[in-house]
Amino acid sequence: MSEASTEKTGLRKQRVGIVISTKMDKTIVVEYIARVPHPKFKKIVKKSKKFYAHDEKSEAAVGDKVRIEEMRPLSKLKRWKLSEVLTH
């Protein structure tokens, strides 16, 4: 049963962003930039959002491109976990 519950990760959101802070213990801050059309004028604009992600092994560094995955809430702000480091 435990294997089946951990394998249900296909429905979880994933984002790719840049690490902007690693000053907390086992936590990284990832900036995600989305290119979306403006609601009225339809011009493509960049929207940025910061996500707090759990980094168990502290493997990410500032400036790394990482993939984060949605998970259950671990704290007030932390709802994402580091799934892989794409580039250093």
N, CA and C atoms as a LAMMPS dump frame, in Angstrom:
ITEM: TIMESTEP
0
ITEM: NUMBER OF ATOMS
264
ITEM: BOX BOUNDS ff ff ff
-5.0000000000000000e+02 5.0000000000000000e+02
-5.0000000000000000e+02 5.0000000000000000e+02
-5.0000000000000000e+02 5.0000000000000000e+02
ITEM: ATOMS id mol type element x y z
1 1 1 N 0.823 -1.199 0
2 1 2 C 0 0 0
3 1 3 C 0.865 1.26 0
4 2 1 N 1.982 1.224 0.703
5 2 2 C 2.835 2.41 0.772
6 2 3 C 3.449 2.724 -0.589
7 3 1 N 3.755 1.699 -1.387
8 3 2 C 4.309 1.944 -2.707
9 3 3 C 3.292 2.605 -3.622
10 4 1 N 2.035 2.192 -3.515
11 4 2 C 0.998 2.755 -4.375
12 4 3 C 0.741 4.221 -4.036
13 5 1 N 0.815 4.576 -2.754
14 5 2 C 0.539 5.954 -2.371
15 5 3 C 1.676 6.887 -2.779
16 6 1 N 2.919 6.386 -2.803
17 6 2 C 4.032 7.25 -3.188
18 6 3 C 4.169 7.348 -4.7
19 7 1 N 3.595 6.426 -5.448
20 7 2 C 3.718 6.436 -6.896
21 7 3 C 2.666 7.308 -7.575
22 8 1 N 1.743 7.9 -6.831
23 8 2 C 0.699 8.726 -7.431
24 8 3 C 1.185 10.16 -7.614
25 9 1 N 2.308 10.333 -8.284
26 9 2 C 2.871 11.667 -8.474
27 9 3 C 2.555 12.23 -9.858
28 10 1 N 1.817 11.501 -10.674
29 10 2 C 1.508 11.969 -12.01
30 10 3 C 0.567 13.154 -12.029
31 11 1 N -0.218 13.331 -10.971
32 11 2 C -1.194 14.405 -10.934
33 11 3 C -0.635 15.687 -10.322
34 12 1 N 0.572 15.645 -9.824
35 12 2 C 1.132 16.802 -9.135
36 12 3 C 1.757 17.781 -10.115
37 13 1 N 1.606 19.065 -9.807
38 13 2 C 2.168 20.114 -10.662
39 13 3 C 3.681 20.12 -10.542
40 14 1 N 4.342 20.486 -11.619
41 14 2 C 5.79 20.646 -11.619
42 14 3 C 6.128 21.995 -12.227
43 15 1 N 7.16 22.62 -11.712
44 15 2 C 7.616 23.903 -12.211
45 15 3 C 9.133 23.867 -12.347
46 16 1 N 9.669 24.63 -13.292
47 16 2 C 11.112 24.777 -13.462
48 16 3 C 11.45 26.226 -13.175
49 17 1 N 12.42 26.442 -12.294
50 17 2 C 12.783 27.805 -11.935
51 17 3 C 14.226 27.895 -11.491
52 18 1 N 14.609 29.086 -11.059
53 18 2 C 15.974 29.391 -10.641
54 18 3 C 15.992 29.567 -9.125
55 19 1 N 16.984 28.957 -8.463
56 19 2 C 17.131 29.091 -7.01
57 19 3 C 17.673 30.484 -6.71
58 20 1 N 16.956 31.214 -5.845
59 20 2 C 17.41 32.566 -5.496
60 20 3 C 17.887 32.662 -4.055
61 21 1 N 17.6 31.641 -3.217
62 21 2 C 18.066 31.668 -1.838
63 21 3 C 18.173 30.256 -1.279
64 22 1 N 19.253 30.024 -0.501
65 22 2 C 19.442 28.745 0.183
66 22 3 C 19.823 28.99 1.641
67 23 1 N 19.41 30.113 2.199
68 23 2 C 19.86 30.502 3.535
69 23 3 C 19.15 29.75 4.654
70 24 1 N 18.021 29.119 4.358
71 24 2 C 17.304 28.368 5.384
72 24 3 C 17.766 26.916 5.4
73 25 1 N 17.504 26.238 6.497
74 25 2 C 17.901 24.838 6.64
75 25 3 C 16.893 23.946 5.919
76 26 1 N 17.355 23.176 4.934
77 26 2 C 16.543 22.244 4.147
78 26 3 C 15.433 22.924 3.349
79 27 1 N 15.59 24.211 3.073
80 27 2 C 14.588 24.956 2.306
81 27 3 C 15.289 25.829 1.274
82 28 1 N 14.738 25.855 0.071
83 28 2 C 15.233 26.75 -0.968
84 28 3 C 14.081 27.618 -1.451
85 29 1 N 14.424 28.783 -1.967
86 29 2 C 13.432 29.669 -2.569
87 29 3 C 13.689 29.654 -4.069
88 30 1 N 12.651 29.303 -4.834
89 30 2 C 12.771 29.16 -6.279
90 30 3 C 11.898 30.211 -6.946
91 31 1 N 12.484 30.961 -7.892
92 31 2 C 11.71 31.938 -8.653
93 31 3 C 11.276 31.3 -9.972
94 32 1 N 9.966 31.294 -10.17
95 32 2 C 9.375 30.708 -11.369
96 32 3 C 8.865 31.852 -12.246
97 33 1 N 9.257 31.879 -13.516
98 33 2 C 8.832 32.936 -14.436
99 33 3 C 7.94 32.31 -15.502
100 34 1 N 6.705 32.797 -15.578
101 34 2 C 5.746 32.291 -16.567
102 34 3 C 5.507 33.365 -17.616
103 35 1 N 5.456 32.957 -18.872
104 35 2 C 5.136 33.881 -19.96
105 35 3 C 3.669 33.678 -20.313
106 36 1 N 2.858 34.667 -19.979
107 36 2 C 1.409 34.555 -20.183
108 36 3 C 0.902 35.764 -20.957
109 37 1 N -0.179 35.614 -21.726
110 37 2 C -0.746 36.777 -22.413
111 37 3 C -1.479 37.695 -21.442
112 38 1 N -1.333 38.995 -21.66
113 38 2 C -2.041 39.979 -20.86
114 38 3 C -3.546 39.793 -21.074
115 39 1 N -4.356 39.856 -20.01
116 39 2 C -5.789 39.571 -20.157
117 39 3 C -6.521 40.487 -21.148
118 40 1 N -6.137 41.751 -21.195
119 40 2 C -6.841 42.688 -22.07
120 40 3 C -6.126 42.905 -23.394
121 41 1 N -4.801 43.104 -23.345
122 41 2 C -4.065 43.506 -24.537
123 41 3 C -3.415 42.35 -25.288
124 42 1 N -3.418 41.144 -24.709
125 42 2 C -2.923 39.92 -25.347
126 42 3 C -1.428 39.899 -25.645
127 43 1 N -0.687 40.909 -25.201
128 43 2 C 0.76 40.882 -25.362
129 43 3 C 1.347 39.91 -24.349
130 44 1 N 2.385 39.182 -24.731
131 44 2 C 3.025 38.242 -23.821
132 44 3 C 3.818 39.018 -22.77
133 45 1 N 3.527 38.757 -21.499
134 45 2 C 4.235 39.398 -20.397
135 45 3 C 4.788 38.313 -19.481
136 46 1 N 5.828 38.665 -18.737
137 46 2 C 6.426 37.722 -17.798
138 46 3 C 5.839 37.953 -16.412
139 47 1 N 5.405 36.87 -15.781
140 47 2 C 4.931 36.919 -14.4
141 47 3 C 5.863 36.045 -13.574
142 48 1 N 6.346 36.578 -12.467
143 48 2 C 7.242 35.782 -11.631
144 48 3 C 6.562 35.477 -10.299
145 49 1 N 6.917 34.336 -9.738
146 49 2 C 6.378 33.911 -8.459
147 49 3 C 7.465 33.163 -7.711
148 50 1 N 7.515 33.344 -6.39
149 50 2 C 8.497 32.652 -5.567
150 50 3 C 7.83 31.473 -4.875
151 51 1 N 8.512 30.327 -4.901
152 51 2 C 8.037 29.129 -4.224
153 51 3 C 9.071 28.709 -3.192
154 52 1 N 8.604 28.297 -2.021
155 52 2 C 9.472 27.73 -0.999
156 52 3 C 9.423 26.216 -1.171
157 53 1 N 10.586 25.596 -1.359
158 53 2 C 10.645 24.166 -1.647
159 53 3 C 11.541 23.452 -0.642
160 54 1 N 11.18 22.218 -0.338
161 54 2 C 11.935 21.387 0.595
162 54 3 C 13.116 20.744 -0.133
163 55 1 N 14.315 20.932 0.399
164 55 2 C 15.538 20.371 -0.164
165 55 3 C 16.209 19.548 0.935
166 56 1 N 15.862 18.272 1.013
167 56 2 C 16.305 17.411 2.124
168 56 3 C 17.818 17.319 2.228
169 57 1 N 18.519 17.142 1.109
170 57 2 C 19.967 16.926 1.127
171 57 3 C 20.766 18.198 0.887
172 58 1 N 20.122 19.326 0.767
173 58 2 C 20.781 20.614 0.497
174 58 3 C 21.678 20.53 -0.722
175 59 1 N 21.155 19.985 -1.809
176 59 2 C 21.956 19.8 -3.022
177 59 3 C 21.873 20.958 -3.991
178 60 1 N 20.918 21.859 -3.84
179 60 2 C 20.775 22.996 -4.75
180 60 3 C 21.583 24.188 -4.24
181 61 1 N 22.093 24.965 -5.179
182 61 2 C 22.84 26.177 -4.847
183 61 3 C 22.182 27.361 -5.545
184 62 1 N 22.532 28.554 -5.106
185 62 2 C 21.969 29.765 -5.707
186 62 3 C 22.372 29.83 -7.174
187 63 1 N 21.401 30.085 -8.044
188 63 2 C 21.661 30.173 -9.468
189 63 3 C 21.371 28.896 -10.224
190 64 1 N 21.145 27.793 -9.52
191 64 2 C 20.842 26.524 -10.182
192 64 3 C 19.449 26.55 -10.792
193 65 1 N 19.309 25.865 -11.92
194 65 2 C 17.993 25.657 -12.527
195 65 3 C 17.466 24.328 -11.987
196 66 1 N 16.295 24.359 -11.353
197 66 2 C 15.77 23.171 -10.678
198 66 3 C 14.332 22.895 -11.088
199 67 1 N 13.923 21.646 -10.902
200 67 2 C 12.516 21.259 -11.082
201 67 3 C 11.945 20.974 -9.701
202 68 1 N 10.804 21.604 -9.39
203 68 2 C 10.144 21.371 -8.113
204 68 3 C 8.788 20.727 -8.372
205 69 1 N 8.308 20.012 -7.368
206 69 2 C 7.067 19.263 -7.501
207 69 3 C 6.167 19.565 -6.307
208 70 1 N 4.885 19.652 -6.569
209 70 2 C 3.9 19.934 -5.538
210 70 3 C 3.815 18.771 -4.554
211 71 1 N 3.572 19.085 -3.284
212 71 2 C 3.407 18.045 -2.262
213 71 3 C 2.524 18.575 -1.144
214 72 1 N 2.302 17.763 -0.139
215 72 2 C 1.478 18.197 0.983
216 72 3 C 2.19 19.317 1.741
217 73 1 N 1.441 20.186 2.429
218 73 2 C 2.081 21.276 3.159
219 73 3 C 2.992 20.771 4.274
220 74 1 N 4.216 21.321 4.321
221 74 2 C 5.152 20.992 5.391
222 74 3 C 5.214 22.1 6.436
223 75 1 N 4.895 23.318 6.032
224 75 2 C 4.894 24.451 6.95
225 75 3 C 3.929 25.499 6.392
226 76 1 N 3.97 26.682 6.961
227 76 2 C 3.058 27.742 6.527
228 76 3 C 3.23 28.095 5.055
229 77 1 N 4.472 28.118 4.57
230 77 2 C 4.745 28.518 3.193
231 77 3 C 5.222 27.389 2.293
232 78 1 N 5.695 26.289 2.867
233 78 2 C 6.365 25.246 2.086
234 78 3 C 5.378 24.178 1.619
235 79 1 N 5.105 24.162 0.29
236 79 2 C 4.212 23.174 -0.305
237 79 3 C 4.827 22.477 -1.516
238 80 1 N 6.125 22.652 -1.721
239 80 2 C 6.817 22.096 -2.874
240 80 3 C 8.056 21.353 -2.392
241 81 1 N 8.539 20.408 -3.22
242 81 2 C 9.787 19.725 -2.902
243 81 3 C 10.675 19.719 -4.148
244 82 1 N 11.966 19.67 -3.915
245 82 2 C 12.94 19.619 -4.999
246 82 3 C 12.91 18.219 -5.613
247 83 1 N 12.645 18.134 -6.92
248 83 2 C 12.658 16.816 -7.545
249 83 3 C 13.981 16.556 -8.247
250 84 1 N 14.577 17.59 -8.883
251 84 2 C 15.9 17.389 -9.476
252 84 3 C 16.56 18.726 -9.775
253 85 1 N 17.895 18.698 -9.784
254 85 2 C 18.685 19.859 -10.174
255 85 3 C 19.019 19.672 -11.652
256 86 1 N 18.602 20.618 -12.485
257 86 2 C 18.803 20.492 -13.923
258 86 3 C 20.175 20.972 -14.363
259 87 1 N 20.58 22.176 -13.931
260 87 2 C 21.907 22.692 -14.266
261 87 3 C 22.501 23.394 -13.06
262 88 1 N 23.829 23.361 -12.966
263 88 2 C 24.526 24.056 -11.868
264 88 3 C 24.988 25.405 -12.329
